[in-house]
Amino acid sequence: MERITRRRYVMLGLALFAAFIVLTLFNNPAMYSSKISNIANIGDDSIDTTTDIIANNNEETAINDIGLDQPEDAPVEVLSEPTKAEDWKPKQFTAPSKHVMDMINTNVMVNSKDKVLLTAVVNNGMADYTMNWIESLKKSNVDKKFLVFAIDQALVDTLTAAGYGKHVVLIPEHWFHKEISAEFAGWLEGDYTPITHSKSLVVERLLYLGITVWFSDVDIVFTNPNIFQYLMLKLKSRKHATTKQELTEVLFSQELEQRLINSGFFIMRPTETSKRIMSDTISIQDKETKVTQQQAMNRILDDMNLSYHESPIALLDLTLFPHGRYYFDNNVPARFSMTPMIVHANYRQGQQKKADLKKAGLWYLKE
């Protein structure tokens, strides 16, 4: 009797164990498939499932590492509140001098209703990067019309001597809110934030002249001969579902995917939205001297409607318009066999910018 009872317990235990296995496989067919696959591959020297699994895991880790958690600008709390759309009032500016207007009009590109000006704001400390930027414009077929706004006379002299006198103009002194040095300013050092502030001042003035501003930092290299046509397509492609009117007023490059914009490369149409963004950017930097243009802009966008259905703001693909971490450190877009439109050599300090551009074959000046 005791032996029969024991046997029943053993049989019951085995039955429960078998039921557990069946339920596990039923709830996780992928595991079952994986087990069958591994069993089928036993003894096949041509297949190393362990190596495949490790390789796949490494690739997944590498792809996950592309997503950056920190922007180049250290997080800064912006205390100033952006202006509400209903409270914002346009400014009044006196017309620029005839010389400045002539330089602008000479370099404007007309595309449908947009009068587009490709522009940069630079001091002489960045003269070599400006020259390299211009060389990249030549390779991308956009070198016929562009205008550099020079912070100092030294840069005007440098570019004029190099044959670019029709593409450089000195920023009128009364446009500035702060005095700025002509020396190179590294990231967040010395005159870095005043220089980014001067970019906002120039862009704002151009918007009030009815210019669609195509802005670029000069540590950017243009790499695609179709960039202008592509950007115009992006600018015009989004339409309102009912009115069919073009929605996009601003195109921003990105710093963090769908989280932060990068203010080193953008296009702004001369709309009230664009003018309000620039006005508040300038106001924030006037009040908070340690805040960069990019930090101010991102604070303003935090309070705006960014719905892809109806927002006036649109973002450029980070893979096609990569910053320095994406391009140099994470090897994007090359790992996906994509050709970028630009390469931004940010996320590197001092001479590392030039060194990495040279290594990538993107430094075109002979030395």
C-alpha positions in Angstrom: 0.0 0.0 0.0 2.8 2.4 1.0 4.7 1.6 -2.3 1.5 2.3 -4.4 1.0 5.7 -2.6 4.6 6.7 -3.3 4.3 5.7 -6.9 1.2 7.8 -7.2 3.0 10.9 -5.8 5.9 10.3 -8.2 3.5 10.1 -11.2 1.6 13.1 -10.0 4.9 15.1 -9.7 5.9 14.1 -13.2 2.5 15.0 -14.6 2.7 18.5 -13.0 6.2 19.0 -14.3 5.1 18.0 -17.8 2.1 20.3 -17.6 4.5 23.2 -16.5 6.7 22.6 -19.6 3.8 22.5 -22.0 2.3 25.8 -20.5 5.7 27.5 -20.7 6.2 26.6 -24.4 2.6 27.5 -25.2 3.0 31.0 -23.6 6.5 31.6 -25.2 6.5 30.1 -28.8 9.7 32.1 -29.6 11.5 30.1 -26.9 10.3 26.9 -28.4 11.3 28.0 -31.9 14.7 29.0 -30.6 15.2 25.6 -28.9 14.2 23.7 -32.0 16.6 25.8 -34.1 19.5 25.2 -31.7 18.8 21.4 -31.7 18.6 21.3 -35.4 22.0 23.1 -35.7 23.8 20.7 -33.3 26.7 19.0 -35.2 26.6 21.6 -38.0 30.1 23.1 -38.0 29.0 25.9 -40.4 26.7 27.5 -37.9 27.9 29.0 -34.7 24.7 30.1 -32.9 26.6 31.4 -29.9 28.7 33.7 -32.1 25.6 34.9 -33.9 23.8 35.7 -30.7 26.9 37.6 -29.3 27.2 39.5 -32.7 23.5 40.4 -32.7 23.7 41.6 -29.1 26.8 43.7 -29.9 25.1 45.3 -32.9 22.0 46.0 -30.8 24.1 47.6 -28.1 25.9 49.7 -30.7 22.7 50.9 -32.2 21.3 51.7 -28.8 24.4 53.7 -28.0 23.6 56.1 -30.9 20.9 57.7 -28.8 22.7 60.4 -26.9 21.5 61.4 -23.4 23.3 64.7 -23.1 23.4 67.6 -25.5 26.6 69.5 -26.1 25.3 72.5 -24.1 25.2 71.5 -20.4 21.7 71.7 -19.1 20.9 75.2 -17.9 17.6 76.3 -16.3 16.2 79.2 -18.3 14.3 81.4 -15.9 12.7 83.8 -18.4 9.2 82.9 -19.6 8.7 83.0 -23.4 6.1 85.4 -24.7 2.6 84.0 -25.4 1.6 84.2 -29.0 -1.4 86.5 -28.2 0.8 88.9 -26.3 3.6 89.2 -28.8 4.0 92.4 -30.8 6.3 92.8 -33.8 9.2 95.2 -33.5 10.1 98.2 -35.6 13.5 98.5 -37.2 15.1 101.2 -39.3 16.1 100.1 -42.8 19.7 99.0 -43.2 22.2 101.1 -45.1 22.2 100.9 -48.9 25.4 99.0 -48.8 24.0 96.3 -46.5 20.8 96.0 -48.5 22.8 95.8 -51.8 24.8 92.9 -50.3 21.7 91.1 -49.2 19.8 91.6 -52.4 22.9 90.5 -54.5 23.0 87.1 -52.6 19.3 86.3 -52.2 18.1 83.1 -54.0 14.5 83.3 -55.1 12.6 80.0 -54.9 8.8 80.3 -55.5 7.6 82.8 -52.8 10.7 82.5 -50.7 13.6 84.9 -50.9 16.3 82.7 -49.4 19.6 83.9 -48.0 22.3 81.4 -47.0 24.2 83.2 -44.2 26.6 82.8 -41.4 27.7 85.1 -38.5 31.4 84.9 -37.8 34.3 86.6 -36.3 37.9 86.5 -37.6 38.9 83.9 -35.0 36.9 81.4 -37.2 38.3 82.6 -40.5 39.8 79.3 -41.5 36.6 77.4 -40.7 34.7 80.0 -42.8 37.0 79.4 -45.7 36.5 75.7 -45.4 32.8 76.2 -45.2 32.9 78.2 -48.4 34.9 75.4 -50.1 32.2 73.0 -49.1 29.5 75.3 -50.6 31.4 75.0 -53.9 31.3 71.2 -53.8 27.5 71.4 -53.1 26.7 73.9 -55.8 25.5 76.7 -53.5 28.5 79.0 -53.6 27.1 81.5 -56.1 24.9 83.3 -53.5 25.7 83.4 -49.8 26.5 86.2 -47.3 28.8 86.1 -44.3 27.9 88.7 -41.7 31.3 89.6 -40.1 31.5 90.5 -36.5 34.7 92.4 -37.1 36.5 94.2 -39.9 39.4 91.8 -39.8 37.2 89.0 -41.2 35.9 91.3 -43.9 39.5 92.0 -44.9 40.4 88.3 -44.8 37.5 87.2 -47.0 37.9 90.1 -49.4 41.6 89.3 -49.9 40.6 85.7 -50.7 38.2 86.9 -53.4 34.9 86.8 -51.5 34.3 90.5 -51.1 30.8 90.2 -52.7 29.9 87.7 -50.0 30.9 89.4 -46.8 29.5 92.4 -45.0 30.3 94.0 -41.6 27.5 93.8 -39.1 26.3 97.4 -38.4 27.5 98.4 -34.9 24.0 99.4 -33.7 22.7 95.9 -34.3 24.8 94.5 -31.4 23.6 94.4 -27.8 27.1 93.5 -26.5 30.7 94.1 -27.5 32.3 91.0 -29.0 35.9 90.1 -29.5 37.4 89.1 -32.8 39.3 86.2 -31.2 38.3 82.5 -31.6 35.8 81.6 -28.9 35.6 77.9 -27.8 32.5 76.2 -26.7 31.1 78.1 -23.6 34.3 80.0 -23.2 34.7 83.8 -23.1 32.7 85.3 -25.9 30.9 82.1 -26.9 27.5 83.2 -25.7 27.8 86.8 -27.0 28.7 85.4 -30.4 25.7 83.0 -30.4 23.7 86.1 -29.3 24.9 88.1 -32.3 23.6 85.3 -34.6 20.1 85.8 -33.2 20.4 89.6 -33.8 21.3 89.2 -37.4 18.7 86.6 -38.1 16.0 88.7 -36.6 16.9 91.7 -38.7 16.8 89.6 -41.8 13.4 88.2 -41.0 12.0 91.8 -40.8 13.3 92.4 -44.3 11.1 89.5 -45.6 14.0 87.1 -46.0 13.8 83.4 -45.5 17.0 82.8 -43.5 19.0 79.7 -44.2 21.5 79.9 -41.3 24.6 77.8 -40.9 27.5 77.7 -38.4 30.9 77.6 -40.2 32.1 74.5 -38.4 29.6 72.8 -40.7 30.6 71.2 -44.0 28.1 70.9 -46.8 28.4 67.4 -48.3 25.5 67.0 -50.8 25.1 68.9 -54.1 21.3 68.6 -53.8 21.0 70.2 -50.4 19.2 73.4 -51.5 16.6 71.5 -53.5 16.0 69.0 -50.7 15.5 71.8 -48.1 13.1 73.6 -50.3 11.1 70.4 -50.8 11.1 69.9 -47.0 10.0 73.5 -46.4 7.0 73.2 -48.8 6.0 69.5 -48.4 3.7 69.8 -45.3 0.2 71.0 -46.2 -2.8 71.8 -44.0 -5.4 69.1 -44.3 -8.2 71.5 -45.1 -6.7 74.7 -46.5 -3.8 73.0 -48.3 -1.6 75.9 -47.2 2.1 75.2 -46.5 2.5 74.5 -42.8 6.3 74.7 -42.2 7.7 78.0 -41.1 10.9 76.8 -39.5 13.1 73.8 -40.2 15.6 72.9 -37.4 18.4 70.5 -37.3 18.4 68.3 -34.2 20.6 67.9 -31.1 18.8 65.0 -29.5 16.3 62.9 -31.5 12.9 64.5 -31.2 13.9 66.2 -28.0 16.2 69.2 -28.6 16.9 71.3 -31.7 20.4 72.4 -32.7 20.5 76.1 -33.6 23.6 75.7 -35.7 21.7 74.9 -38.9 18.1 76.0 -39.6 15.8 77.7 -42.1 13.3 80.4 -40.9 10.6 81.9 -43.0 9.8 85.6 -42.2 6.6 84.8 -40.3 5.3 86.0 -36.9 6.2 82.6 -35.4 9.9 82.9 -36.5 10.1 86.6 -35.4 8.6 85.7 -32.0 11.1 82.8 -31.6 14.1 85.1 -32.4 12.7 88.0 -30.3 12.3 85.8 -27.2 15.7 84.2 -27.8 17.3 87.6 -27.8 15.4 88.7 -24.8 16.4 85.6 -22.8 20.0 86.0 -23.7 19.9 89.7 -22.8 18.6 88.8 -19.3 20.5 85.6 -18.7 24.1 86.1 -20.0 25.2 82.5 -19.6 22.3 81.1 -21.7 23.3 80.1 -25.2 21.2 80.7 -28.3 20.4 77.0 -28.5 19.3 76.8 -24.9 17.1 79.8 -25.2 15.5 78.4 -28.4 14.8 75.1 -26.8 13.1 76.8 -23.8 10.9 78.7 -26.2 9.9 75.6 -28.2 8.9 73.9 -24.9 5.9 76.2 -24.8 4.9 75.8 -28.5 2.6 73.3 -30.3 5.0 70.8 -31.8 2.3 68.4 -33.2 3.4 67.0 -36.5 -0.1 67.5 -37.8 -0.2 71.3 -37.4 3.0 72.7 -35.9 4.9 75.4 -37.9 8.1 73.8 -36.6 9.5 70.8 -38.4 12.7 68.8 -37.8 15.4 67.7 -40.2 16.5 64.1 -40.1 19.4 63.7 -37.7 21.0 61.0 -39.9 21.0 63.3 -42.9 22.0 66.4 -40.8 24.3 64.8 -38.2 26.2 66.6 -35.5 29.7 65.6 -34.4 28.8 62.8 -32.0 26.6 61.2 -34.6 29.0 61.5 -37.5 32.5 61.1 -36.0 31.9 59.1 -32.8 29.0 56.9 -33.8 29.7 56.5 -37.5 26.2 57.6 -38.6 25.1 57.7 -41.4 27.9 55.6 -42.9 26.9 52.5 -40.9 23.5 52.7 -42.7 25.0 53.4 -46.1 23.5 56.9 -46.2 25.0 60.1 -47.6 24.5 63.1 -45.3 23.6 66.6 -46.4 25.9 68.3 -43.9 28.4 67.3 -41.2 28.5 69.5 -38.1 31.9 69.4 -36.3 30.5 70.2 -32.9 31.0 68.1 -29.7 34.7 68.6 -30.1 37.0 71.2 -28.5 39.6 73.6 -30.0 41.8 72.0 -32.7 39.9 68.7 -32.4 37.3 70.1 -34.8 39.9 70.6 -37.5 41.6 67.3 -36.8 38.4 65.3 -37.1 37.4 67.1 -40.3 40.8 66.4 -41.8 40.6 62.7 -40.8 37.2 62.5 -42.4 38.4 64.2 -45.6 36.2 67.2 -45.0 39.0 69.8 -44.6 39.5 71.4 -48.0 42.1 74.1 -47.3 45.7 73.5 -48.2 48.2 74.2 -45.4 
